[in-house]
Amino acid sequence: MIADAYDACPEILDLNGDGKVSYVILEGERGHQDSLMRTEWAVQTLKNRGVDLEKLTGDRQLAKKPGRCPYGAVAGEISGAD
């Protein structure tokens, strides 16, 4: 669906106009093979369709830093931080 939307109108997904689609993927259980495969498949599908991608972060430590999220929750609460 994302690749089709990008093909139809790239600027819908390229919000900052840099020619790339910036993304964050929320994966399932850490180390779970099915979760890893689905994530890899989703990203690879877009790459195969010629969509230039930029992964914004994959660092769980960022979510553990103290502070408030834009939606008012403490960052660790929504990240599922251990």
C-alpha positions as CSV (number, residue, x, y, z in Angstrom):
1,M,0.0,0.0,0.0
2,I,2.8,2.4,0.9
3,A,4.7,1.7,-2.4
4,D,1.5,2.3,-4.4
5,A,0.8,5.6,-2.6
6,Y,4.4,6.7,-3.3
7,D,4.1,5.7,-7.0
8,A,0.9,7.8,-7.3
9,C,2.1,10.9,-5.5
10,P,5.6,10.8,-3.9
11,E,5.2,14.1,-2.1
12,I,2.5,12.5,0.1
13,L,5.2,10.5,1.9
14,D,8.2,12.8,1.4
15,L,7.1,15.3,3.9
16,N,10.3,17.3,4.1
17,G,11.0,17.3,0.4
18,D,14.4,15.7,0.6
19,G,13.6,12.9,-1.9
20,K,13.5,10.2,0.8
21,V,10.7,8.6,2.8
22,S,11.8,8.8,6.4
23,Y,10.4,5.9,8.5
24,V,10.3,4.4,11.9
25,I,9.2,0.7,12.3
26,L,7.7,-0.6,15.5
27,E,8.8,-4.2,15.6
28,G,7.2,-7.0,17.6
29,E,8.9,-9.1,20.2
30,R,12.7,-8.4,20.1
31,G,14.5,-11.3,18.4
32,H,11.3,-13.0,17.2
33,Q,12.0,-14.5,13.8
34,D,8.6,-13.7,12.3
35,S,8.8,-10.1,13.5
36,L,12.2,-9.7,12.0
37,M,11.1,-11.2,8.7
38,R,8.0,-9.0,8.4
39,T,10.1,-5.9,9.1
40,E,12.8,-6.9,6.5
41,W,10.1,-7.7,3.9
42,A,8.3,-4.3,4.4
43,V,11.5,-2.3,4.0
44,Q,12.9,-4.4,1.1
45,T,9.6,-4.2,-0.8
46,L,9.8,-0.4,-0.8
47,K,13.5,-0.5,-1.8
48,N,12.7,-2.9,-4.6
49,R,10.1,-0.4,-5.9
50,G,12.7,2.3,-6.0
51,V,11.6,4.2,-2.9
52,D,14.6,6.0,-1.3
53,L,14.3,5.3,2.4
54,E,15.8,6.8,5.6
55,K,15.4,5.0,8.9
56,L,15.1,7.6,11.6
57,T,16.0,5.4,14.6
58,G,16.2,1.9,15.8
59,D,17.8,2.8,19.2
60,R,15.6,1.7,22.1
61,Q,17.8,3.7,24.4
62,L,16.4,6.9,23.0
63,A,13.0,6.1,24.4
64,K,14.4,5.5,27.8
65,K,15.7,9.0,28.3
66,P,13.7,11.1,30.7
67,G,11.4,13.7,29.3
68,R,8.0,14.2,28.0
69,C,6.6,13.1,24.7
70,P,4.6,15.5,22.5
71,Y,1.4,13.7,23.5
72,G,2.0,14.2,27.3
73,A,3.2,10.7,28.2
74,V,6.5,10.0,29.7
75,A,8.7,8.5,26.9
76,G,9.4,5.2,28.8
77,E,5.7,4.6,29.2
78,I,5.0,4.3,25.5
79,S,8.1,2.6,24.5
80,G,7.5,-0.4,26.7
81,A,11.0,0.2,28.2
82,D,12.1,-2.5,30.6
